[in-house]
Amino acid sequence: MLGGSADLTGPNNTRSKGQKAVTPLDFSGSFIHYGIREHGMAAAMNGIALHKGFIPYSGTFLVFTDYCRPAIRLSALMEQRVVYVMTHDSIGLGEDGPTHQPVEHLASLRAMPNLRVFRPADAVETLECWQLALEARKTPSVLALSRQNLPAVRTEHTDENLCARGAYELAPASSAARVRRLATGSEIEIALKARQLLEAEGIGTRVVSMPCLELFEAQPADYRKRILGEGTVRVAIEAAVRYGWDRYIGADGAFIGMTGFGASAPAQELYRHFNITPEAAAAAAKACLGA
């Protein structure tokens, strides 16, 4: 593997301890400091992948996929295994403000053919998504990772890579399910807390983690039907725009997320300001139920 970053090595965490950098006088390292040239970095990774011998991965902020997009599109078009590590994936990055807070980027990347967009919820999902990205020999991958610390939500051992299905039940309902919560990444924590609120009122609620919509769409119809379920209200939670979620939540569902650009403030204040909270998610589900 050959890593790198577009002048964001620290925030991206793409350089591991002891990983030696490539320099003009020493090519023996495995990490490249690309500088502030996101498109050049992505284009160079395509060249490295085409040359063979290395699996290239590099990082920048998710919002800067705007600069990488032509090269990402070529990665997908040429069927190259290139891994884009895109951190600071939502308003959760905080004080850098709306210029750095991606809201439409997940939807636009998911629209690109032959590209897998992974948005894991914790360290275990991240590990599983990394494995899937490395195994995808003819498909590039985007790993959309948070800035803020996230709690562990996958605490039970399993030998199966659950993210390989694209979506799976993370938390079951304690009684007959009336609500299904669909979420990705950092909003899984909100979905789980909203589930607790609804369950306390006797409203059976499942939480479905959807780390990769592309892999979910590739599953058999019976699996997709079972995960999405019938006869329940579906509420999707993602700190991004709604575009693309309606095919999962349906006409009677609800979406908790962004309707415009972000703002500059600490992450928790922004989530409250934009009403992306467990309380709002619980209220939306009850409204859909007519409760």
N, C-alpha and C positions, 0 to 999 in steps of 0.2 A: 504494500500500500504506500501511496505517496500523498502526504497531507499538505495543507496550506491554509492561508487566510488572507483576505484582502485588508491588511492593516488592522485586523480586529482579533488577533490571536488570543489575547487575554479574555475578552468577552465571549468569543466563540468556543473557547476551550478545545480547539482542534489539535493543539500540540501537547503530547503527553510528556511526562517527566523523562528526561534522558533522550528525548527525540532530537537528533542532530539536524540543524538547518543546512540546506544547500546554500553555498556561497559561490561567487564568481571564480574562486580559486579552489573550491573543494566540492565536488559533486557527490560525495559519499553519503550525504545526509538523506533524510526522508521527509523533510518539511521545507516548504517554499514560502518565503515572505513575498507575496505578490505585490504588496503596496496597494494604494487606493486606486485600483483598476479592476473593478469587478468583472467587466466584460472580458478584458484580457485574460483574467484568471480562468473564467469559465471556458473561453476559447482554447486556452493552453491545456486545460484538462481534457477537452475533446481530442486534441492532438496526442496527448499522452495515452489516452484510451485506445485510439486508433493504432498507435505504434505497438501496443501490446506490452506485456511484461509487468505493468503496474495497474493497480486499481486506484484512480485518482479521487481524492475527496478534498474539499476545501470549504471554508466558511465565510459568511458575512451575515448582515442582518437580513431578515426576510423581506423587508421593504425594498432592499437593493436588488431583489430579483428583477426589478424593472431594468436595471443595467445589464443583467445577465441573460435576459430573456432570449435574444437571438441565438446565443450559444446553447442555452437549455433546449430550445426548439430543435437545434441541430443534433444535440445529444439524442433526443427522442427520435428524430427523423433517421439518424444513422444507426439507431439501435445500439448505443454505446453505454457501457456500465460506468456511469459517472455519478458520484454521490455529492449532492449539494447540501451542506450543513448550514441551514438558515435559522439562526437564533433570534431572540427578541421578537417573538412571533405574534404579538398582539399589543393592545393598550397596556398590558401588564409590564411593558418596559418602562413606563412611568414618565419621568420628568423630561426626557428628550422631546416629548410632545408629538403632535400629529404628523410632522414631517417624517418622523421615524417609526410611527405606529402603523403597521399594515392593517388594513381593514378589508380591502378588496382582493388581496393577493392570493389567498387560499383559493377563492372561487376561480380566479383567472388561471391559476396553475392547474387546478383540477380539470379545466376545460381542454387542456393540451393532450392530444393523443399520445399514448405510449410513455406516459410519465406517471410515476407513483409519488403521491404526496402523502407523507407520513406525518401525523401529529400525535405523538405518544403522550400518555398522561403521567407516567412516572418512570423510574429507572428501569424497571422490569420491561415495560412496554418499549422503552428506548432501546434496550438491548435486543429485543425481538425484532424491532424495525431495522436496526443495524444489520442483523443477520439476513433479513429479507432483502435489503439493499445490496449486500455483497453477493447474494445468490442470484440476483437478477442480471443475468449475463447480457441480455439484449434490451434492457430497460434502465434509463436513468432514474434516480430517486432524489426527492427533496425531503430532508428531515427538518420539519418545522418545530423548533424547540423553544421553550419558554426562557425568559430571563429570571423570573421569580422562582424561589424554591417551592417545590411541590411535595405534598405528602405521598407516602407509598400507598397505593390503592390495590396493588397486586401482592398480597401477603401469603397466599396459599400456593404451595408447590405444585407444579404440573410439568410433565415432560413435553407437553404440546406447546408449540408456538401459537398462541391464541390470536396474535395479530395477523397471522397468515390468512385468516378468514376475512380480514378487513374490518369486521365488527363481531362482537360477541357479548353475551350477557355477563356483566360485571357483578351486579347485585340483584338477586331475585326479589320478588314481592313476597311478603310474609303471608299474604292471603291472595285471593283471586285478583290478578292484575287488572287495574282499571287505567293505569297511566304507564307509559313507557317514556323514559328519558333517554334521549340520544345526545351524546356529547363527545367532544374530543379534547385532548390536551389538558390545559390548565382548568378548563371548565368542568372536567369530570368531578373535581372536588365540590364544585357548586351543585352538580347534579346529585351527588350522594347526600349532601346536606339537605337539599330539597326533598329527596326521598324520605329522609328521617322526619321532616315536617309533615309530609302527607301521611306517612305510615302512622304517626302519632294520632292522626285524626281518623284512622281506620280505612284510609284509601290505599289499596295495594298498588305499589309502584316498583317497577323494574328500572334498572339503569343499564343501558347498553353503551359500551365504549366502541367508538368507530374510528380507530386510528388511521385507516386507509380506505377511502371510499372506492378507489379503483379496484382493490382486491375484493371488496364486498360485492361489487357489481359482477365480478367474475365467478361468484359462487352459484351453485345450483339454485333454481327458483324456490325449491322447497325450504332450503336453508334461509334464504333471504326473507321468505314469508314467515318463517318461524321466529326469526330475530325481530322483525318489525311487528309481527303479531296482527291479529284482527280483533276488532271490537274494543280497542283501547284508544285512549287519547295519546297522541305522540307530541312531545315537547322537545325540540332541539335547542341545545345551548352551545353557542360558540361565539367568542369575542371577535366577531368578524361580521361581514354583511350576510344577509339571508340567502343570497342568490345560490341556487343549487340544492337547497334543503327542502324545498316544497315537494319534491318527488318522494321524500321519506316521511314527512309529517302529514301530508295530505291536506285536503280542504278544511278539515275540522281540527287540525293541529295548531300549534303555536311555536313561535321562534323567539328566543331570548338572545339578543346580540346587539350589533351595531347598526345604526341607520344612517350614520354620517361619519365624519372624521373624528379623531380622538382629541385629546387635550393634554396639557402639561400639568401633572400632579403625581403624587405617589400612587402606586398601582391600586392599593385597596380603596383609596378615595375615588379613583377613576371607575372602578367596578361599581361602586355605590352610585356615583354620579350618572352613569349610563344604565343603571338599573339592571345590571347583570349580577343578580344576587340569588341566594336560595329562596328568600321570601318572594321575590318577583317570579321566580320559576314555579314555586308552589301555587301562587295566586293565579298564574296563567293556566295551569293545569285544572284548577278548580273552576275557573271561568269556562273552560272548554267542556267540563263535565256538567256545567250548569249548577254547580254547588255554591 
